[in-house]
Amino acid sequence: MMKLAMTTFRSDEKPTIFLYELNDFFDLHIGSNENCISLCYDFSKTANESRFNWRSSESMPAGAAKERSVITDKVVVAKTGKSMAEWFDILDEKGAKKLDSHGIYVLINSIDGLKPLGEWNCGLLSTTYQWDRGLRERGEKADGFEISVSKTIGMPIGELYTAWADDDLRTTWLAEKGISITKATENKSIRILWSDKKTRLSVDFYAKGDAKSQVVVQHLKLPDSQKAAELKEYWSKTLDDLKSTLENL
């Protein structure tokens, strides 16, 4: 049974990477307009049903949106009295290496000594444990790897959206052939099947004022970390080209 909750916040507060990393723990449904973003998430995947508070320091440490490996021994020792290495040994003893990602997260949340960390930090500890033990690579999801790249461009959101949605305009900055748009919501989002017919793009648009907007590109279902690194570099350069092309029209 799904256990749904809703959170709404201003679009200029959106921590892009943080949203997608939450998919480790929640089934997310993201809706947005020019001024706000709403999330509907399913708590049936969490260890408990407590309300997820976006603004509390307990839930989201400063800078967590930029780098999900922000948890440190300083935080863990201060809140639990043990170092991460000590907790990792305890998790090994409890059979964590044999569990999947969600199972490890549930196990961590079940340990009384780790409860002072709160759900957000327990999630970070779970991911860090998996990285440390070689159970998971950075950017790895259940259905493959994914990367995220964003760029703020000096033009209205409608023009930025059209530069993606219009086939002729898109060829002026994107050389890739054989891609197909599978879904589009004007001035909000585009979903694309990539030329390999296996991986997909999730492209979202956010207004940053009357004459400035942001595009966020997620490349999903990548086969391995090497391909993820290649496409991270590819999209960084491609969005730089997009910015240069559009701002110099």
C-alpha positions in Angstrom: 0.0 0.0 0.0 1.3 3.5 -0.9 1.7 6.0 1.9 1.7 9.4 0.3 2.8 12.8 1.5 3.2 16.2 -0.3 5.8 18.9 0.0 5.8 22.2 -1.9 8.6 24.8 -2.1 9.8 27.7 -4.3 11.4 26.7 -7.6 14.5 28.8 -6.8 15.1 26.6 -3.8 15.1 23.4 -5.7 18.2 21.3 -4.9 18.3 19.4 -8.2 20.7 16.6 -7.5 19.1 16.1 -4.1 15.7 15.4 -5.6 16.9 12.6 -7.8 19.0 11.0 -5.1 15.9 10.8 -3.0 14.8 8.0 -5.4 17.0 5.7 -3.3 14.3 6.0 -0.6 11.1 7.4 -2.0 9.0 7.0 -5.1 8.9 10.6 -6.3 6.4 12.4 -8.5 7.6 15.9 -9.4 5.2 18.7 -10.6 6.2 22.3 -11.1 5.1 25.7 -12.4 7.0 28.9 -12.7 7.0 29.7 -9.0 6.9 26.4 -7.1 7.6 22.7 -7.2 5.4 20.0 -5.6 6.6 16.5 -4.6 4.3 13.6 -4.0 6.3 10.8 -2.4 5.5 7.3 -1.3 6.7 6.6 2.3 6.1 2.8 2.0 9.8 2.5 1.0 11.0 4.3 4.2 12.0 2.8 7.5 9.3 4.8 9.3 6.5 7.1 8.3 7.6 10.4 10.0 7.1 13.5 8.0 10.0 14.4 5.8 10.9 18.0 6.5 12.9 19.7 3.7 13.9 22.7 5.7 15.2 21.2 8.9 18.9 21.0 9.5 18.4 17.4 10.7 16.9 16.4 7.3 19.2 18.2 4.9 22.7 19.4 6.0 24.1 22.5 4.3 25.6 21.6 1.0 24.0 18.2 0.8 22.3 19.1 -2.5 25.7 19.5 -4.2 27.4 16.4 -2.8 25.6 13.5 -1.3 28.7 12.1 0.5 28.7 15.0 3.0 28.5 12.8 6.1 31.7 12.7 8.1 33.1 11.1 11.2 32.7 14.5 13.0 28.9 14.2 12.5 28.6 10.5 13.2 30.8 10.6 16.3 29.1 13.7 17.7 25.6 12.1 17.4 26.4 8.4 18.1 29.7 8.2 20.0 31.2 5.8 17.3 33.1 6.5 14.1 31.9 5.4 10.7 34.5 2.7 10.6 33.1 1.2 13.8 29.5 1.4 12.6 30.6 -0.2 9.3 32.1 -3.2 11.2 28.8 -3.5 13.1 26.8 -3.4 9.9 29.1 -6.2 8.5 28.4 -8.3 11.5 24.6 -7.8 11.0 24.9 -9.1 7.4 24.6 -5.7 5.6 26.9 -6.9 2.8 24.3 -9.4 1.7 21.4 -6.9 1.5 20.4 -4.6 -1.3 20.5 -0.8 -1.0 17.0 -0.5 0.5 17.7 -3.4 2.9 20.9 -1.7 4.2 18.9 1.6 4.7 16.2 -0.2 6.7 18.9 -2.0 8.8 20.6 1.3 9.6 17.3 2.9 10.7 16.6 -0.1 12.9 19.7 0.3 15.0 19.0 2.3 18.2 22.5 3.7 18.3 22.1 5.3 14.9 18.7 6.8 15.4 20.2 10.2 16.6 21.5 10.7 13.1 17.9 11.2 11.7 16.6 9.8 8.4 18.6 12.0 6.1 22.0 11.2 7.7 21.1 7.5 7.9 20.6 7.7 4.2 24.0 9.2 3.7 25.6 6.6 6.0 23.9 3.8 4.0 25.3 5.2 0.7 28.7 5.8 2.2 28.8 2.3 3.6 28.0 0.8 0.2 30.7 2.9 -1.5 33.2 1.9 1.2 32.4 -1.8 0.9 32.4 -1.8 -2.9 28.7 -2.7 -3.0 27.7 0.3 -5.1 29.3 3.0 -7.3 28.6 6.7 -7.3 25.6 7.5 -9.4 24.4 3.9 -9.5 20.7 3.2 -9.3 18.6 0.0 -9.4 18.1 0.3 -13.2 21.6 1.6 -14.1 23.7 4.7 -13.6 22.6 8.3 -14.1 24.1 11.7 -14.3 22.8 15.2 -13.9 24.0 18.4 -15.5 22.4 21.9 -15.3 22.9 25.2 -17.0 21.5 28.7 -16.4 21.0 30.6 -19.7 20.2 34.3 -20.3 16.9 33.9 -22.1 13.2 33.4 -21.2 12.0 29.9 -20.3 9.8 29.7 -23.4 12.7 30.3 -25.8 14.9 27.8 -23.9 12.1 25.2 -24.1 11.6 25.7 -27.8 15.4 25.3 -28.4 14.9 21.7 -27.2 11.4 21.0 -28.5 11.8 22.2 -32.0 13.6 19.7 -34.2 15.2 22.3 -36.5 16.4 24.6 -33.7 17.8 21.6 -31.7 20.1 20.7 -34.6 21.8 24.1 -34.3 23.4 23.1 -31.0 22.9 19.3 -30.6 24.6 17.1 -33.2 23.2 13.8 -32.0 20.9 12.1 -34.6 18.2 9.6 -34.1 16.7 10.9 -30.8 13.0 11.0 -30.2 10.8 13.1 -27.9 8.5 10.7 -26.0 6.7 13.3 -23.9 6.7 17.1 -23.6 5.0 19.6 -21.3 5.4 23.1 -22.7 7.9 25.2 -20.8 8.2 22.5 -18.1 9.7 19.3 -19.2 10.7 17.0 -22.1 11.4 13.3 -22.0 13.6 11.9 -24.8 14.7 8.4 -26.0 18.4 8.7 -26.8 19.9 7.5 -30.1 21.0 4.2 -28.6 17.3 3.4 -28.0 18.2 2.2 -24.5 19.0 5.2 -22.4 16.7 8.2 -21.8 16.9 11.9 -21.0 14.8 13.7 -18.5 15.0 17.4 -19.3 13.4 20.0 -17.0 13.1 23.8 -17.3 12.9 26.4 -14.5 12.4 30.1 -14.8 15.0 32.3 -13.1 13.3 35.6 -13.8 11.9 37.2 -16.9 15.1 36.9 -19.0 16.9 33.9 -17.4 16.1 30.2 -17.1 17.7 26.9 -16.2 17.7 23.6 -17.9 18.4 20.4 -15.9 19.4 17.3 -17.9 19.3 13.8 -16.4 20.7 11.0 -18.6 19.3 7.8 -17.2 19.7 4.0 -17.4 23.4 4.1 -18.3 25.2 0.8 -18.3 28.3 1.6 -16.2 30.2 4.2 -14.4 32.6 4.7 -17.3 29.7 5.6 -19.6 28.3 7.8 -16.9 31.6 9.8 -16.7 31.7 10.1 -20.4 28.2 11.5 -20.7 28.7 13.8 -17.7 31.6 15.4 -19.7 29.5 15.3 -22.9 26.5 17.1 -21.4 28.7 19.7 -19.6 30.2 20.6 -23.0 26.9 20.4 -24.8 25.1 22.7 -22.4 28.0 25.1 -22.7 27.5 25.1 -26.5 23.8 25.5 -26.0 24.3 28.6 -23.8 26.8 30.1 -26.2 24.5 29.5 -29.2 21.4 30.9 -27.6 22.9 33.9 -25.9 24.6 35.0 -29.1 21.6 34.8 -31.5 
